[in-house]
Amino acid sequence: MAKDHSYSRDIRDLQIDLVRYQQAAIESGEKALVIFEGRDTAGKDGAIKRIVEHLSVRNTRVAALPKPTDRERTEWYFQRYVRYLPAAGELVILNRSWYNRGGVEPVMGFCTPHEHEIFLRDAPAFEAMLVENGIRIVKLWLDVSKDEQAKRLKARKDDPLKTLKISALDAVAQKKWDDYTDVRDQMLRRTHTDDAPWTIVHTDKKKAARLAIMRHLLRTLASKDIAKDVEKPDPNVLYKFDVDALTDGRLER
């Protein structure tokens, strides 16, 4: 009970700071884009829910795009995402993003190897243009272990309240684990830049991950008078990506 009380108190305090951050961002016209990526069941939905719970509906948008239409398949790949980019005073959260082409699409055969390669080449340049035009980007890779993913996939099947979380991709998430690992490593290595760096979050413990994410957002996006009082995220839960993480055991394999 004591731990649950502490978690609830910490979440509330961070949500208050997020409200303060957004008030200032609306006044200053700041534009922020937060990208949530990760394997199935990594905890994206739960973390996003806590972040936006008390934020302005008018100034906060969460986008989780469905599969592209026939027309969208003929567009420039990034085109369907551009319409969701933030305007002044807005916070946009992408629950999966253009990085579908960095992960799901090549594994499932939804894009060609050539299209995958073009994406890996173009994504850093695209993000650099966004940053140059005043959009602040936070990219989060939520990392879950294979055993924990298996437990969460089973829970989806067993709990009728989680039925809507089930997707066709669930059936292959474990079977294609190694394939997803390979494309993840390529994606992180080639799209981690000074303009838009990746941050890794271990999510086997959901509550710890949510707290770390909210602290990271505040310390990254909020003004100094707000950020200075926010505790640093647990480095065992959240850390800035570097290439050594691909081989030193910090990333799940």
Beta strands, then each sheet from edge to edge (+ up, - down):
strand 1: 31-38
strand 2: 60-63
strand 3: 91-95
strand 4: 135-143
strand 5: 198-202
strand 6: 238-240
sheet 1: 2+ 3+ 1+ 4+ 5+ 6-
end
